Every structure is written in structure tokens, then in C-alpha cells.
Amino acid sequence: MSSSTSAPASSETVDVQATITSEAGRQLVARFFRALGDPTRLDLLTFLLEHGESTATECVYRSGLSQGRVSAHLACLVSCGLAQVRREGRFSFYRIEDPRVAALVEMGVGLTADHAASVAACLVVARPSDGSS
């Protein structure tokens, strides 16, 4: 995931009120939501939530995309804190530890269901041109 704004160091704490009221904070929150805004990453999150810890190979099989593309998406999810990775030998195992991720995905699905026609008709947030990530 590339962006012109840099993320805070992992050891930095973020003041929630400042995040909501400052331009830098809003940029950071928007960056977080961009991580969720890709259909492939959302599919990988859903897969990990449904199946628990899974290997990168299992994620590739699920998505039908190349190993390189899936690895890039998984790296984004890990670097944004949405997924965690455990390495064992030459294998990487991905999982979702934070229950808020599941709640956020469920809330997004529910809101989308409630507002599907409006979301589909929105001209500002256009659909991807080819449907692939």
C-alpha cells in the first residue's frame, strides 16, 4: 500500500481525539480504511476470519491470484495491523487476532447491505475498471 503520508512508528501511541480532529489524524484513518478498500484484501480477511490461521499457499488457492500478488496483499494487512503472521521454517501462517477486525468487517457488510443501491450508484467511489486487484 503506497501513500505520500508516512505511518507512525509502531511504538507511537495515537491520541484518539487528536486523530479525529487533526488533518494528519484524518489522513491516517483514511489510510487505514484504504487497506480495507481492496476487494482482494477484504476477501483474504474474510477467509482468515472464517478459517482461522492459514498458510500463504491456502490464501493463494482461495484467491486464485498469483503468489506474488497475494503476498503483497497479505503484507499490507500485516503492516496495517489487521492480520498477524507467524513464520515456521519456510512457511508463513496468517491469522486475525484482534476481534475488532471481525466486528469491523461485519459492520461494513451490514452497512453495505442496508445501503447497497446508494453505494452501487455512487459516482465518487467508482468501481474498479477490471475487477481485479
N, C-alpha and C positions, 0 to 999 in steps of 0.2 A: 504494500500500500504506500504510495508516494504522496507527499504533500509538502508545501512550502513551509509549513509551521512545524517546529520540532516538538516532540512529545517530552513531557517532563521525565527526569530520571526516575527509575523505578523506586528509588529510596525517598523521593519527594512526596510529601503529603499535599493534598489539594484541599483548600478551603472551599467547601461546597457553596456557600453564599457568594464568595468571590467568583467562583466558576460560573454561576448563573448570571452575575451582573457585569462581568468584565468581557471585553472583546476577546482576549486570549482564552478565557474560560469557555466562551461560546464556541470558539474555533476548535478547542479540544473536545468538547462534547460532540460537535458536528463530525469531527474526525472519527470518534468512537462509533457513531451511527453509520458512517461510510463503511466501516468494517462489516456491519450487518447488511448493508445495502446491495451486496452482490449475491445473485441467486445461487451461485456455486457455494459460497461460504455459508449461506443460510441452509443449504441442503446438507453440507458437511456438519454444521452444528446440530441440525435435526437428527442426522444419522447417529452422531455421538451421544446425543441425549437419549435416543431410543435404544441403542445397542451397548452403551457403556464404552469402556476403554476398547479402542480398536487400533489396529496397525495402519500404517500409511497405505499398505497394499490393499487392505479392506476398504479404505476410503477411496482409493483409485478405482477399485471394482465397482463400488457404489455409484461413483460419479460418471464413470465411462470416459473420463478425460485422461490425458497423459500424466505420468508420474510427476513430471516437472511442474505442470500447472497445478495439480493437487497439492504438491509440496509447497508451492508459493502461497496458495490459499491457506493451508494449514499454518504456515509460518506467520501469516498475517493474523490469524485467530490467536495464535500463541503470543505474538508480540503485543497484541492489544489486550491480553489478559482474559480473553473469552474462553480459551482452551489451554490445557496444560499438556506437556509432553514428558514422557519417561523413556529414556534410552536404555536398552538392554542389548548389549552386543551390537550387532549391525541393524537391529530393529528399533523403530520408534513407535511408541504407543501413545495415542492421543485420547484425552478424556475431558469432560466438563466437570469441574469440582464445585464451582460456585452455583448454588441453587437459583440465584437471581438471574442467571443466563436462561435457564428454562422458563422462569416466570416472564422474562422479557420477550422471549420468542413466543410464548403462549399469548401474551398480551398483544403482541404485534399481529399474530394470526387472528385473534378476536376482533381487534380494531379494523383490520383489513376486511374481514367478513362483514362487519357492520357497515363499512363504507366502501365496499368493493366497486360500485358503479362510479363513485366520485374519484376514487384512486385510478381506476382504469381510464377515466376521461381527462385526468389532469394533464395539461399540456406543459406544465413547468417541469414536472418529473416525468420525462419521456421514457418509453420502453427502450431497452437495448435494441439496436438495429438488427442484430442477427441472433439474439437469444443465447449466445454462448459467452462464457466468461474466460 
